[in-house]
Amino acid sequence: MSLPADLRYTASHEWIRSEPDGTVTVGITDHAQAALGDLVFLELPKAGRKVKAGEAVAVVESVKAASDVYAPVSGEVVASNDSIAGAPESVNQDAYGAWLFRIRPGDATELAKLLDAAAYQATIA
């Protein structure tokens, strides 16, 4: 299983990449997409939506189940990856390349509370 060391993670299986402009990019982990199976539908948040850390903001649906995707930090959604909304299978093909949405954090200190790769690995072991 792929687990990039330069990303942060949540116990609810989201990955987070800090961007140079101060935003964070969010997707689901390789572990999550493998557990869900073939994805068939994505419901992504709209730009401008204010979110709280831990709030359900997106939905990924597979042939097996639907699962919420949670905001890893509080802030404002600044973008959704509309190009994958019509191609949910791209998340199965490259979980770390197929991001779902971006947030501009309201409190950058929340990022320090996220898991590093080793801590996330321990939660899924």
N, C-alpha and C positions, 0 to 999 in steps of 0.2 A: 504494500500500500504506500502510495506517495504521501509525504508529509513535509512540505517545504519549511526549512528552519527559519526563513526570514519573515514568516507570517505569524500572526497571533491567532488564537482560537478561543471558542467558547465551549462549555460543557454541553451545549445544545447543538454542537456540530456546525457552527459557522466558522469560516476563516475570515481574517481581517488583514488588509494590507494598507499601511499608512502611505499616503500619496504626498508628493512634494508641495502641493497646494494646501495642505492641512486637512484635506478630506480623507475619509477611509472608504475603501472598496470592500464589499461584503459578498461572499458566496457561500455555498455549502461545501463541506469537506468531501474528499474522496470516500472516506468511510461512510458518510451519510448517503451519498449517491449510490454506493454499492448496496447499502442496506435497503434503500427504497426500491431499487431495480429501475427498469426503463421508465424514464420520466416522459409524461405525455402532455403536461400542462403546467404553465407557470403563471402566477398572478403576482405582479410586481407593484410596488408602491409608486405613487405619483410624486414628482418633484414638488417641493414646497411643503410636504407633509412633515409636521413636527412629531418626533417619536421619543419615547423614553427607553432607556436601556432595559432589555428584557421583554419589550412589547412585541407582539406578533405583528409583522409588517408585510410579509409576503407568504405565498403558499406555493409549495412544489407538490405536484400530484403525479403519482406513478401508477402503473397497472395494479400495484398492490395496495397503495394507501395515499392519503393526502397528509402533508406535514407542514406545520407552520415554520417560517423562518423568522428569527427574532433579531431585533436591533441590538447589536453588541454594546452600543453607547447611545446616550441621549443626544439629540441634535435635530438637524433638518435634512431630509432626503433632498439631495441636489441632482440626482440622476438615476434612472433605471436603464438597464441594458435591454432596450426594446428589441434589439436584433436577435436575442435568444428567446424572446417570448414566443416567436413563431417556430423556434427550433429547440425545444426543451432537451432533446437528445444530446445537444452540444454539452450540457452539464455532465452527462454520463461519459462523454468522450474525453473531456478535459475539465475536471471539476475546478481546478485552480486557474484556468484561463477563461472560463465562462462565469464572469461575475454577474451578480444579480442587481445590486444597487449601490449607490454611494451616499454617504452621510457626512455632513459638516458637523463635527462634534461640538456640543455646547460647552463641554468640560473635558479638556484634553487629559486630565488626570484619570479619567475612567479607562483610558487605554492601558494604563499600568496594571489594572485589575484583570486583564485578559490573560489567558494561558499562553505560555510559550509552547513550542513543539514538543518538548520533553514532557511537560505537564499534561498536554492534551493526549499524548501517546499513552500516558499512565491511566487516563480516564477511560480509554477504549480497549485497553489490554485485557 
